[in-house]
Amino acid sequence: MWLFPWLSYLAIAGMLLVLIAMALTPAHRAEFWTSTISILVALLAYVVFRRGRAGALSTVHATR
């Protein structure tokens, strides 16, 4: 990708600025909290499923 990694950092900074603006704007606080909760649920699901898959992979390697 062109301008890698600086463009990625700029995109992350932009997303953080949007989240901060949403948190500080009274009209958008509901959307901010909904977004925060959905991100936390997705991260939690990733951790749970990743742990389950890692355990299954270690069992496969142990039986070989």
C-alpha positions as CSV (number, residue, x, y, z in Angstrom):
1,M,0.0,0.0,0.0
2,W,1.3,3.4,-0.8
3,L,2.6,5.5,2.2
4,F,2.7,2.4,4.4
5,P,2.8,2.6,7.4
6,W,2.1,6.3,7.8
7,L,-1.2,6.3,6.1
8,S,-2.4,3.5,8.4
9,Y,-1.3,5.6,11.4
10,L,-3.2,8.6,10.0
11,A,-6.3,6.5,9.5
12,I,-6.2,5.2,13.1
13,A,-5.7,8.7,14.4
14,G,-8.7,9.8,12.3
15,M,-10.9,7.1,13.7
16,L,-9.8,7.9,17.3
17,L,-10.7,11.6,16.7
18,V,-14.1,10.6,15.4
19,L,-14.7,8.5,18.5
20,I,-13.6,11.3,20.8
21,A,-15.9,13.7,19.0
22,M,-18.8,11.3,19.4
23,A,-18.1,10.9,23.1
24,L,-18.0,14.7,23.6
25,T,-21.1,15.5,21.5
26,P,-24.3,15.0,23.5
27,A,-26.3,14.1,20.4
28,H,-23.9,11.2,19.6
29,R,-23.3,9.7,23.0
30,A,-25.7,6.9,22.4
31,E,-24.0,5.9,19.2
32,F,-20.6,6.1,21.0
33,W,-21.6,3.7,23.7
34,T,-23.3,1.4,21.2
35,S,-20.1,1.3,19.2
36,T,-17.9,0.8,22.3
37,I,-20.1,-2.1,23.4
38,S,-20.1,-3.8,20.0
39,I,-16.3,-3.5,19.7
40,L,-15.9,-5.0,23.1
41,V,-18.3,-7.9,22.2
42,A,-16.3,-8.5,19.0
43,L,-13.0,-8.5,20.9
44,L,-14.3,-10.8,23.5
45,A,-15.7,-13.2,20.9
46,Y,-12.2,-13.2,19.2
47,V,-10.5,-14.1,22.5
48,V,-13.0,-16.8,23.3
49,F,-12.8,-18.5,19.8
50,R,-9.1,-18.0,19.5
51,R,-8.5,-19.8,22.8
52,G,-10.8,-22.6,21.7
53,R,-9.0,-23.0,18.4
54,A,-5.5,-22.8,20.1
55,G,-6.6,-25.7,22.4
56,A,-7.8,-27.8,19.5
57,L,-4.6,-27.2,17.6
58,S,-2.4,-28.2,20.5
59,T,-4.4,-31.4,20.9
60,V,-3.9,-32.2,17.2
61,H,-0.1,-31.6,17.5
62,A,0.1,-33.7,20.7
63,T,-1.6,-36.7,19.0
64,R,0.9,-36.8,16.1
